[in-house]
Amino acid sequence: MSGSGTTLGLVGTGDYGTASGTGTVIYTDGTTEPFTLTFPDWWANTTPPGVPLQAGKTVKYVTLPDVSEGATQGQTAMHIFAIGIG
């Protein structure tokens, strides 16, 4: 994922509860910016906000949160379906 804009948007959901974790935006100039990503359980049917990006910088790549060891029944998991910069 690379590009520039003001917001990093992610489409996803939590499973077996609210899923939350820390990811990192890495910019082309070598700077990094941590962010917290939280998705409510899919049953909640709510939309989380996007992640603000630093103005004037270009995203080189994004490291996503490591929330679980995989999708296991009864264990909180995060599912990310799409990512974009707007």
Rosetta constraint file for C-alpha pairs under 8 A:
AtomPair CA 1 CA 59 HARMONIC 7.45 0.50
AtomPair CA 1 CA 60 HARMONIC 6.85 0.50
AtomPair CA 1 CA 61 HARMONIC 5.11 0.50
AtomPair CA 1 CA 62 HARMONIC 6.48 0.50
AtomPair CA 1 CA 83 HARMONIC 7.79 0.50
AtomPair CA 1 CA 84 HARMONIC 7.58 0.50
AtomPair CA 2 CA 58 HARMONIC 7.10 0.50
AtomPair CA 2 CA 59 HARMONIC 4.90 0.50
AtomPair CA 2 CA 60 HARMONIC 4.82 0.50
AtomPair CA 2 CA 61 HARMONIC 5.50 0.50
AtomPair CA 3 CA 58 HARMONIC 5.42 0.50
AtomPair CA 3 CA 59 HARMONIC 5.20 0.50
AtomPair CA 3 CA 60 HARMONIC 7.04 0.50
AtomPair CA 3 CA 85 HARMONIC 6.70 0.50
AtomPair CA 4 CA 56 HARMONIC 7.46 0.50
AtomPair CA 4 CA 57 HARMONIC 6.33 0.50
AtomPair CA 4 CA 58 HARMONIC 4.51 0.50
AtomPair CA 4 CA 59 HARMONIC 5.90 0.50
AtomPair CA 4 CA 85 HARMONIC 6.67 0.50
AtomPair CA 4 CA 86 HARMONIC 7.67 0.50
AtomPair CA 5 CA 53 HARMONIC 6.91 0.50
AtomPair CA 5 CA 55 HARMONIC 7.16 0.50
AtomPair CA 5 CA 56 HARMONIC 7.79 0.50
AtomPair CA 5 CA 57 HARMONIC 7.96 0.50
AtomPair CA 5 CA 58 HARMONIC 7.65 0.50
AtomPair CA 5 CA 85 HARMONIC 5.88 0.50
AtomPair CA 5 CA 86 HARMONIC 5.17 0.50
AtomPair CA 6 CA 52 HARMONIC 5.84 0.50
AtomPair CA 6 CA 53 HARMONIC 4.97 0.50
AtomPair CA 6 CA 54 HARMONIC 6.79 0.50
AtomPair CA 6 CA 55 HARMONIC 6.23 0.50
AtomPair CA 6 CA 85 HARMONIC 7.40 0.50
AtomPair CA 6 CA 86 HARMONIC 6.11 0.50
AtomPair CA 7 CA 50 HARMONIC 6.03 0.50
AtomPair CA 7 CA 51 HARMONIC 5.48 0.50
AtomPair CA 7 CA 52 HARMONIC 4.58 0.50
AtomPair CA 7 CA 53 HARMONIC 5.31 0.50
AtomPair CA 7 CA 85 HARMONIC 5.74 0.50
AtomPair CA 7 CA 86 HARMONIC 5.29 0.50
AtomPair CA 8 CA 50 HARMONIC 5.73 0.50
AtomPair CA 8 CA 51 HARMONIC 4.92 0.50
AtomPair CA 8 CA 52 HARMONIC 6.24 0.50
AtomPair CA 8 CA 53 HARMONIC 6.54 0.50
AtomPair CA 8 CA 83 HARMONIC 7.31 0.50
AtomPair CA 8 CA 84 HARMONIC 5.94 0.50
AtomPair CA 8 CA 85 HARMONIC 4.68 0.50
AtomPair CA 8 CA 86 HARMONIC 6.52 0.50
AtomPair CA 9 CA 49 HARMONIC 7.97 0.50
AtomPair CA 9 CA 50 HARMONIC 4.86 0.50
AtomPair CA 9 CA 51 HARMONIC 6.42 0.50
AtomPair CA 9 CA 83 HARMONIC 5.66 0.50
AtomPair CA 9 CA 84 HARMONIC 5.20 0.50
AtomPair CA 9 CA 85 HARMONIC 5.99 0.50
AtomPair CA 9 CA 86 HARMONIC 7.23 0.50
AtomPair CA 10 CA 50 HARMONIC 6.88 0.50
AtomPair CA 10 CA 80 HARMONIC 6.96 0.50
AtomPair CA 10 CA 81 HARMONIC 7.59 0.50
AtomPair CA 10 CA 82 HARMONIC 5.74 0.50
AtomPair CA 10 CA 83 HARMONIC 4.46 0.50
AtomPair CA 10 CA 84 HARMONIC 6.54 0.50
AtomPair CA 11 CA 80 HARMONIC 5.90 0.50
AtomPair CA 11 CA 81 HARMONIC 5.50 0.50
AtomPair CA 11 CA 82 HARMONIC 5.07 0.50
AtomPair CA 11 CA 83 HARMONIC 6.34 0.50
AtomPair CA 12 CA 39 HARMONIC 6.77 0.50
AtomPair CA 12 CA 78 HARMONIC 7.25 0.50
AtomPair CA 12 CA 79 HARMONIC 5.29 0.50
AtomPair CA 12 CA 80 HARMONIC 4.15 0.50
AtomPair CA 12 CA 81 HARMONIC 5.37 0.50
AtomPair CA 12 CA 82 HARMONIC 7.16 0.50
AtomPair CA 13 CA 19 HARMONIC 7.71 0.50
AtomPair CA 13 CA 39 HARMONIC 5.05 0.50
AtomPair CA 13 CA 40 HARMONIC 6.21 0.50
AtomPair CA 13 CA 41 HARMONIC 6.11 0.50
AtomPair CA 13 CA 42 HARMONIC 5.39 0.50
AtomPair CA 13 CA 78 HARMONIC 5.98 0.50
AtomPair CA 13 CA 79 HARMONIC 5.38 0.50
AtomPair CA 13 CA 80 HARMONIC 6.69 0.50
AtomPair CA 14 CA 18 HARMONIC 5.32 0.50
AtomPair CA 14 CA 19 HARMONIC 4.89 0.50
AtomPair CA 14 CA 39 HARMONIC 5.08 0.50
AtomPair CA 14 CA 40 HARMONIC 5.21 0.50
AtomPair CA 14 CA 41 HARMONIC 4.21 0.50
AtomPair CA 14 CA 42 HARMONIC 5.68 0.50
AtomPair CA 14 CA 76 HARMONIC 6.99 0.50
AtomPair CA 14 CA 77 HARMONIC 5.76 0.50
AtomPair CA 14 CA 78 HARMONIC 4.69 0.50
AtomPair CA 14 CA 79 HARMONIC 6.27 0.50
AtomPair CA 15 CA 19 HARMONIC 7.11 0.50
AtomPair CA 15 CA 40 HARMONIC 7.95 0.50
AtomPair CA 15 CA 41 HARMONIC 5.11 0.50
AtomPair CA 15 CA 42 HARMONIC 6.21 0.50
AtomPair CA 15 CA 75 HARMONIC 7.72 0.50
AtomPair CA 15 CA 76 HARMONIC 5.50 0.50
AtomPair CA 15 CA 77 HARMONIC 5.16 0.50
AtomPair CA 15 CA 78 HARMONIC 6.37 0.50
AtomPair CA 15 CA 79 HARMONIC 7.65 0.50
AtomPair CA 16 CA 41 HARMONIC 6.32 0.50
AtomPair CA 16 CA 73 HARMONIC 7.91 0.50
AtomPair CA 16 CA 74 HARMONIC 5.83 0.50
AtomPair CA 16 CA 75 HARMONIC 5.97 0.50
AtomPair CA 16 CA 76 HARMONIC 4.75 0.50
AtomPair CA 16 CA 77 HARMONIC 6.87 0.50
AtomPair CA 17 CA 40 HARMONIC 6.67 0.50
AtomPair CA 17 CA 41 HARMONIC 4.76 0.50
AtomPair CA 17 CA 76 HARMONIC 5.65 0.50
AtomPair CA 17 CA 77 HARMONIC 7.92 0.50
AtomPair CA 18 CA 38 HARMONIC 7.02 0.50
AtomPair CA 18 CA 39 HARMONIC 5.81 0.50
AtomPair CA 18 CA 40 HARMONIC 4.25 0.50
AtomPair CA 18 CA 41 HARMONIC 4.89 0.50
AtomPair CA 18 CA 76 HARMONIC 7.08 0.50
AtomPair CA 19 CA 38 HARMONIC 5.69 0.50
AtomPair CA 19 CA 39 HARMONIC 5.34 0.50
AtomPair CA 19 CA 40 HARMONIC 6.32 0.50
AtomPair CA 19 CA 41 HARMONIC 7.18 0.50
AtomPair CA 19 CA 67 HARMONIC 7.18 0.50
AtomPair CA 19 CA 76 HARMONIC 6.12 0.50
AtomPair CA 19 CA 77 HARMONIC 5.94 0.50
AtomPair CA 19 CA 78 HARMONIC 5.44 0.50
AtomPair CA 20 CA 36 HARMONIC 7.08 0.50
AtomPair CA 20 CA 37 HARMONIC 5.58 0.50
AtomPair CA 20 CA 38 HARMONIC 4.21 0.50
AtomPair CA 20 CA 39 HARMONIC 6.39 0.50
AtomPair CA 20 CA 65 HARMONIC 7.82 0.50
AtomPair CA 20 CA 67 HARMONIC 6.93 0.50
AtomPair CA 20 CA 78 HARMONIC 7.52 0.50
AtomPair CA 21 CA 36 HARMONIC 5.74 0.50
AtomPair CA 21 CA 37 HARMONIC 5.59 0.50
AtomPair CA 21 CA 38 HARMONIC 6.67 0.50
AtomPair CA 21 CA 65 HARMONIC 4.95 0.50
AtomPair CA 21 CA 66 HARMONIC 6.64 0.50
AtomPair CA 21 CA 67 HARMONIC 5.93 0.50
AtomPair CA 22 CA 34 HARMONIC 6.66 0.50
AtomPair CA 22 CA 35 HARMONIC 5.59 0.50
AtomPair CA 22 CA 36 HARMONIC 4.50 0.50
AtomPair CA 22 CA 37 HARMONIC 6.15 0.50
AtomPair CA 22 CA 64 HARMONIC 7.33 0.50
AtomPair CA 22 CA 65 HARMONIC 4.93 0.50
AtomPair CA 22 CA 66 HARMONIC 7.61 0.50
AtomPair CA 23 CA 34 HARMONIC 5.70 0.50
AtomPair CA 23 CA 35 HARMONIC 5.36 0.50
AtomPair CA 23 CA 36 HARMONIC 6.30 0.50
AtomPair CA 23 CA 37 HARMONIC 7.12 0.50
AtomPair CA 23 CA 62 HARMONIC 7.35 0.50
AtomPair CA 23 CA 63 HARMONIC 5.34 0.50
AtomPair CA 23 CA 64 HARMONIC 4.63 0.50
AtomPair CA 23 CA 65 HARMONIC 4.52 0.50
AtomPair CA 23 CA 66 HARMONIC 7.90 0.50
AtomPair CA 24 CA 32 HARMONIC 6.59 0.50
AtomPair CA 24 CA 33 HARMONIC 5.57 0.50
AtomPair CA 24 CA 34 HARMONIC 4.26 0.50
AtomPair CA 24 CA 35 HARMONIC 5.91 0.50
AtomPair CA 24 CA 62 HARMONIC 5.80 0.50
AtomPair CA 24 CA 63 HARMONIC 5.03 0.50
AtomPair CA 24 CA 64 HARMONIC 6.76 0.50
AtomPair CA 25 CA 32 HARMONIC 5.59 0.50
AtomPair CA 25 CA 33 HARMONIC 5.13 0.50
AtomPair CA 25 CA 34 HARMONIC 6.22 0.50
AtomPair CA 25 CA 35 HARMONIC 7.49 0.50
AtomPair CA 25 CA 59 HARMONIC 6.83 0.50
AtomPair CA 25 CA 60 HARMONIC 7.86 0.50
AtomPair CA 25 CA 61 HARMONIC 6.35 0.50
AtomPair CA 25 CA 62 HARMONIC 4.67 0.50
AtomPair CA 25 CA 63 HARMONIC 6.46 0.50
AtomPair CA 26 CA 30 HARMONIC 6.62 0.50
AtomPair CA 26 CA 31 HARMONIC 6.10 0.50
AtomPair CA 26 CA 32 HARMONIC 4.53 0.50
AtomPair CA 26 CA 33 HARMONIC 6.60 0.50
AtomPair CA 26 CA 59 HARMONIC 6.02 0.50
AtomPair CA 26 CA 60 HARMONIC 5.64 0.50
AtomPair CA 26 CA 61 HARMONIC 5.43 0.50
AtomPair CA 26 CA 62 HARMONIC 6.01 0.50
AtomPair CA 26 CA 63 HARMONIC 7.85 0.50
AtomPair CA 27 CA 31 HARMONIC 5.50 0.50
AtomPair CA 27 CA 32 HARMONIC 6.13 0.50
AtomPair CA 27 CA 57 HARMONIC 6.57 0.50
AtomPair CA 27 CA 58 HARMONIC 5.56 0.50
AtomPair CA 27 CA 59 HARMONIC 4.35 0.50
AtomPair CA 27 CA 60 HARMONIC 4.86 0.50
AtomPair CA 27 CA 61 HARMONIC 6.97 0.50
AtomPair CA 28 CA 57 HARMONIC 7.47 0.50
AtomPair CA 28 CA 58 HARMONIC 5.79 0.50
AtomPair CA 28 CA 59 HARMONIC 6.00 0.50
AtomPair CA 28 CA 60 HARMONIC 4.94 0.50
AtomPair CA 29 CA 57 HARMONIC 7.82 0.50
AtomPair CA 29 CA 58 HARMONIC 7.96 0.50
AtomPair CA 35 CA 51 HARMONIC 7.21 0.50
AtomPair CA 37 CA 51 HARMONIC 7.98 0.50
AtomPair CA 37 CA 65 HARMONIC 7.39 0.50
AtomPair CA 38 CA 48 HARMONIC 7.05 0.50
AtomPair CA 39 CA 47 HARMONIC 7.92 0.50
AtomPair CA 39 CA 48 HARMONIC 6.40 0.50
AtomPair CA 39 CA 78 HARMONIC 7.14 0.50
AtomPair CA 40 CA 44 HARMONIC 6.32 0.50
AtomPair CA 40 CA 45 HARMONIC 7.81 0.50
AtomPair CA 40 CA 46 HARMONIC 6.94 0.50
AtomPair CA 40 CA 48 HARMONIC 7.72 0.50
AtomPair CA 41 CA 45 HARMONIC 7.68 0.50
AtomPair CA 53 CA 57 HARMONIC 7.94 0.50
AtomPair CA 67 CA 76 HARMONIC 7.97 0.50
AtomPair CA 67 CA 77 HARMONIC 6.29 0.50
AtomPair CA 67 CA 78 HARMONIC 6.43 0.50
AtomPair CA 68 CA 76 HARMONIC 7.25 0.50
AtomPair CA 68 CA 77 HARMONIC 5.83 0.50
AtomPair CA 68 CA 78 HARMONIC 7.67 0.50
AtomPair CA 70 CA 77 HARMONIC 7.12 0.50
AtomPair CA 71 CA 75 HARMONIC 7.22 0.50
AtomPair CA 71 CA 76 HARMONIC 7.97 0.50
AtomPair CA 71 CA 77 HARMONIC 6.03 0.50
AtomPair CA 72 CA 77 HARMONIC 7.88 0.50
